[in-house]
């Protein structure tokens, strides 16, 4: 009986006896050991996983903090960039205001540039070849920026239709329905192509041309060019609108020379057939010096142009 064991269980019904063999006892012991070992290994695995999860959470927290730091640095840089751009725009506006105030003063007191020579002495347009004339017409704003239009306000002092006070109107207002195509009046590069709040011109395009000239197109509905784009005379650059301080749909058109506003009307009348009209009506520019520069440019083989007469306006039919 050594290889057998008796287990006695007693309750209110009496005692009951169960016989277990030695082999069964060993099996039960092995099962108990295996279960205990399983619990121990499971607890150890849970502990290791918990430790790894804690480490990962710590790394994640560090990454989140670093991301927040980078985001804050980016915001600071954006604020600084915005501040610098605002400062640059303020300086540019201040320069423009100074130029405009000087122009107002000249108009009010009737001041004109002192010239020692007549227009005929300063510029003999008959000596200019067709190539030279075409280069000037393509480099300096000439003709109208719209195919058909009616001038509603000229250059000079007037009562502002929105502000209701007297001020210099530094360009021409051309009546046009919203969406009318606007064309470049000379070859150049786009300096501005976005809303311009400080001037009241709404959506505005500014083109820089050769020899110190620039042209501005205001109150646009749509802009079709980007800053840095190169455009040629007659290229479509936008559509007219009623943006900014505007009382009705129209195009505001300006021409400047060395940041000084000029009356655009002589330039809109300037063409191959009326070539002398601009030199006779605009005396603020050293045309003789400019013509000499054009002559030298045409002589250069790299700057030779096709001999063809330009159109009467900036639009190619």
Wavefront OBJ file of the C-alpha trace (Angstrom):
o trace
v 0.000 0.000 0.000
v 3.031 2.225 -0.076
v 2.233 3.386 -3.601
v -1.289 4.461 -2.593
v -2.583 7.291 -0.407
v -5.951 7.751 1.214
v -7.583 11.171 1.398
v -10.452 11.489 3.899
v -13.056 14.267 3.600
v -15.499 14.669 6.477
v -18.742 16.709 6.458
v -22.198 16.502 8.109
v -23.002 13.488 6.011
v -20.050 11.598 7.342
v -16.540 10.742 6.189
v -15.559 9.837 2.685
v -12.283 8.284 1.683
v -10.435 8.727 -1.644
v -7.447 6.672 -2.642
v -4.635 8.380 -4.700
v -1.807 6.582 -6.257
v 1.822 7.845 -6.047
v 1.801 8.677 -9.792
v -1.316 10.819 -9.478
v 0.246 12.697 -6.575
v 3.328 13.495 -8.607
v 1.223 14.674 -11.552
v -0.738 17.027 -9.340
v 2.492 18.376 -7.902
v 3.903 18.967 -11.400
v 0.744 20.767 -12.503
v 0.848 22.998 -9.425
v 4.499 23.818 -10.042
v 3.799 24.640 -13.699
v 0.908 26.907 -12.776
v 3.012 28.700 -10.173
v 5.870 29.117 -12.635
v 3.428 30.462 -15.253
v 2.154 33.071 -12.805
v 5.701 34.118 -11.943
v 6.766 34.412 -15.611
v 3.572 36.300 -16.509
v 4.110 38.766 -13.687
v 7.722 39.291 -14.802
v 6.629 39.830 -18.433
v 3.966 42.327 -17.336
v 6.565 44.186 -15.289
v 8.979 44.380 -18.241
v 6.236 45.554 -20.613
v 5.100 48.181 -18.118
v 8.673 49.440 -17.834
v 9.020 49.641 -21.630
v 5.670 51.422 -21.973
v 6.743 53.950 -19.338
v 10.005 54.564 -21.245
v 8.083 55.028 -24.506
v 5.669 57.432 -22.810
v 8.640 59.418 -21.523
v 10.184 59.586 -25.009
v 6.810 60.608 -26.457
v 6.501 63.387 -23.901
v 9.987 64.630 -24.786
v 9.092 64.626 -28.492
v 5.867 66.514 -27.808
v 7.772 69.128 -25.799
v 10.364 69.466 -28.580
v 7.604 69.799 -31.173
v 5.945 72.523 -29.100
v 9.315 74.303 -28.801
v 9.869 74.164 -32.581
v 6.333 75.399 -33.201
v 6.877 78.340 -30.847
v 10.148 79.196 -32.620
v 8.363 79.095 -35.983
v 5.653 81.409 -34.680
v 8.288 83.831 -33.399
v 10.056 83.791 -36.770
v 6.754 84.371 -38.591
v 5.949 87.298 -36.289
v 9.410 88.753 -36.872
v 9.076 88.292 -40.638
v 5.664 89.978 -40.594
v 7.108 92.852 -38.551
v 10.007 93.299 -40.987
v 7.683 93.209 -44.007
v 5.439 95.775 -42.326
v 8.448 98.007 -41.637
v 9.591 97.742 -45.267
v 6.095 98.578 -46.506
v 5.926 101.575 -44.153
v 9.266 102.858 -45.477
v 8.115 102.412 -49.070
v 4.825 104.186 -48.322
v 6.704 107.007 -46.591
v 8.920 107.431 -49.662
v 5.854 107.470 -51.908
v 4.097 110.042 -49.707
v 7.157 112.288 -49.756
v 7.253 112.083 -53.548
v 3.521 112.764 -53.811
v 3.714 115.730 -51.433
v 6.531 117.194 -53.483
v 4.429 116.697 -56.624
v 1.469 118.420 -54.930
v 3.661 121.367 -54.009
v 5.023 121.679 -57.537
v 1.518 121.652 -58.983
v 0.195 124.210 -56.471
v 3.013 126.719 -57.011
v 3.355 126.027 -60.716
v 6.992 124.960 -60.457
v 8.547 123.495 -63.638
v 12.016 122.069 -64.147
v 14.617 124.554 -65.299
v 15.939 123.555 -68.713
v 18.637 125.385 -70.611
v 17.774 123.805 -73.944
v 14.571 123.424 -75.908
v 13.018 120.036 -76.652
v 14.372 120.223 -80.201
v 17.879 120.850 -78.843
v 17.620 118.099 -76.245
v 16.242 115.409 -78.559
v 16.355 115.207 -82.307
v 13.840 112.402 -82.812
v 14.445 112.405 -86.565
v 17.860 110.861 -85.961
v 16.294 107.853 -84.248
v 15.856 104.773 -86.398
v 12.758 102.595 -86.448
v 14.553 100.083 -84.217
v 15.426 102.761 -81.695
v 11.899 104.132 -81.666
v 10.426 100.673 -81.193
v 12.803 99.950 -78.304
v 11.695 103.142 -76.550
v 8.015 102.365 -77.156
v 8.439 98.852 -75.758
v 10.602 99.907 -72.784
v 8.605 102.971 -71.687
v 4.814 102.781 -71.046
v 2.949 103.775 -74.181
v -0.626 103.441 -75.379
v -3.699 102.410 -73.416
v -3.896 99.425 -71.039
v -7.498 98.762 -72.155
v -8.833 98.067 -75.639
v -11.743 100.451 -75.264
v -12.346 102.912 -72.459
v -13.538 106.359 -71.462
v -11.497 108.621 -69.192
v -13.539 109.599 -66.135
v -10.862 111.434 -64.148
v -7.542 112.934 -65.189
v -4.251 113.661 -63.445
v -4.166 116.580 -60.973
v -5.918 118.053 -57.950
v -9.527 116.987 -57.435
v -12.095 116.162 -54.732
v -11.724 112.493 -53.850
v -15.024 110.684 -54.634
v -14.800 108.492 -51.512
v -12.891 110.633 -48.970
v -14.701 113.807 -50.130
v -11.622 116.007 -49.734
v -9.251 117.707 -52.155
v -6.178 115.656 -53.009
v -3.816 114.941 -55.874
v -5.134 112.339 -58.283
v -1.876 110.764 -59.386
v -3.142 108.899 -62.430
v -5.964 108.345 -64.879
v -9.309 106.697 -64.123
v -10.639 104.653 -67.029
v -14.243 103.469 -67.014
v -14.552 99.703 -67.526
v -16.931 96.915 -66.557
v -15.749 94.371 -64.000
v -13.683 91.716 -65.755
v -12.359 93.886 -68.609
v -8.885 92.658 -69.705
v -5.912 94.820 -68.649
v -2.679 94.754 -70.675
v 0.922 95.736 -69.906
v 1.919 98.974 -71.625
v 5.653 98.188 -71.688
v 8.092 95.356 -71.138
v 9.006 94.899 -67.491
v 9.029 92.806 -64.337
v 6.214 92.491 -61.793
v 7.137 94.216 -58.515
v 3.706 94.013 -56.810
v 0.724 91.728 -57.505
v -1.572 91.699 -54.468
v -3.985 93.883 -52.460
v -2.413 97.216 -51.439
v -4.343 98.579 -48.468
v -2.374 101.750 -47.675
v -2.882 103.256 -51.148
v -6.596 102.471 -51.356
v -6.043 100.899 -54.795
v -7.326 97.462 -53.734
v -5.953 94.649 -55.873
v -2.944 96.269 -57.505
v -0.203 95.417 -60.008
v 3.026 97.399 -60.277
v 5.441 96.841 -63.173
v 9.039 98.043 -63.230
v 10.309 99.037 -66.679
v 13.655 100.116 -68.096
v 15.188 103.587 -67.725
v 13.563 104.290 -64.322
v 9.897 104.024 -65.340
v 7.119 102.076 -63.611
v 3.384 101.627 -64.161
v 0.617 100.866 -61.663
v -2.826 99.319 -62.242
v -5.356 99.643 -59.408
v -8.848 98.495 -58.303
v -8.451 95.171 -60.149
v -10.869 92.286 -59.792
v -8.382 89.584 -60.791
v -4.576 89.459 -60.929
v -3.026 87.091 -63.500
v 0.692 87.634 -62.791
v 3.016 86.986 -59.865
v 5.842 89.000 -58.338
v 9.007 88.379 -60.338
v 7.233 87.531 -63.599
v 8.575 89.147 -66.762
v 5.922 90.591 -69.038
v 5.992 92.115 -72.501
v 4.056 95.050 -73.873
v 0.551 93.830 -74.722
v 0.560 90.852 -72.309
v -2.661 90.224 -70.356
v -1.929 90.898 -66.675
v -5.351 91.140 -65.008
v -9.004 92.208 -65.142
v -10.635 95.426 -63.986
v -12.757 95.542 -60.845
v -14.063 97.741 -58.043
v -11.726 96.879 -55.130
v -10.219 99.308 -52.631
v -11.499 102.874 -52.267
v -13.507 102.867 -55.465
v -16.972 104.289 -56.074
v -17.571 102.402 -59.348
v -15.842 99.774 -61.517
v -12.848 101.310 -63.306
v -9.084 101.070 -63.799
v -6.721 103.465 -62.038
v -3.548 103.810 -64.124
v -0.340 105.528 -62.982
v 3.105 106.114 -64.482
v 6.141 107.056 -62.412
v 9.670 108.088 -63.271
v 12.242 107.602 -60.486
v 9.298 107.217 -58.025
v 7.816 110.578 -59.159
v 4.287 110.519 -60.508
v 3.795 111.754 -64.072
v 0.653 112.604 -66.009
v -0.095 109.337 -67.891
v -2.126 111.082 -70.623
v 0.853 111.969 -72.895
v 2.077 108.389 -72.563
v -1.325 106.964 -73.589
v -1.225 109.193 -76.710
v 2.360 108.181 -77.522
v 2.801 105.941 -80.557
v 5.028 105.399 -83.563
v 2.940 107.840 -85.619
v 2.796 110.438 -82.783
v 6.343 109.898 -81.659
v 7.217 113.505 -80.743
v 4.067 114.168 -78.706
v 5.510 112.771 -75.477
v 8.769 114.765 -75.645
v 6.876 117.993 -76.253
v 4.406 117.467 -73.392
v 6.600 115.812 -70.729
v 9.613 117.933 -69.767
v 10.540 116.261 -66.465
v 12.723 113.650 -68.154
v 16.147 114.019 -69.758
v 15.077 112.633 -73.091
v 18.377 113.441 -74.794
v 20.321 111.278 -72.343
v 17.739 108.521 -72.590
v 17.824 108.613 -76.397
v 21.591 108.280 -76.378
v 21.297 105.221 -74.147
v 18.761 103.730 -76.567
v 21.074 104.352 -79.518
v 23.884 102.493 -77.766
v 21.551 99.602 -76.896
v 20.450 99.209 -80.510
v 24.033 99.292 -81.780
v 24.852 96.295 -79.548
v 24.347 93.041 -81.572
v 22.644 91.350 -78.628
v 19.933 94.052 -78.537
v 19.002 94.181 -82.239
v 15.249 94.220 -82.741
v 13.042 93.389 -85.686
v 12.123 96.483 -87.649
v 8.370 96.689 -87.399
v 6.068 99.533 -86.532
v 4.328 99.165 -83.138
v 0.586 99.425 -82.710
v -1.170 102.626 -81.759
v -1.917 101.255 -78.290
v -0.560 98.602 -75.983
v -2.962 96.022 -77.412
v -1.913 93.752 -80.253
v -4.862 93.292 -82.580
l 1 2 3 4 5 6 7 8 9 10 11 12 13 14 15 16 17 18 19 20 21 22 23 24 25 26 27 28 29 30 31 32 33 34 35 36 37 38 39 40 41 42 43 44 45 46 47 48 49 50 51 52 53 54 55 56 57 58 59 60 61 62 63 64 65 66 67 68 69 70 71 72 73 74 75 76 77 78 79 80 81 82 83 84 85 86 87 88 89 90 91 92 93 94 95 96 97 98 99 100 101 102 103 104 105 106 107 108 109 110 111 112 113 114 115 116 117 118 119 120 121 122 123 124 125 126 127 128 129 130 131 132 133 134 135 136 137 138 139 140 141 142 143 144 145 146 147 148 149 150 151 152 153 154 155 156 157 158 159 160 161 162 163 164 165 166 167 168 169 170 171 172 173 174 175 176 177 178 179 180 181 182 183 184 185 186 187 188 189 190 191 192 193 194 195 196 197 198 199 200 201 202 203 204 205 206 207 208 209 210 211 212 213 214 215 216 217 218 219 220 221 222 223 224 225 226 227 228 229 230 231 232 233 234 235 236 237 238 239 240 241 242 243 244 245 246 247 248 249 250 251 252 253 254 255 256 257 258 259 260 261 262 263 264 265 266 267 268 269 270 271 272 273 274 275 276 277 278 279 280 281 282 283 284 285 286 287 288 289 290 291 292 293 294 295 296 297 298 299 300 301 302 303 304 305 306 307 308 309 310 311 312 313 314 315 316 317
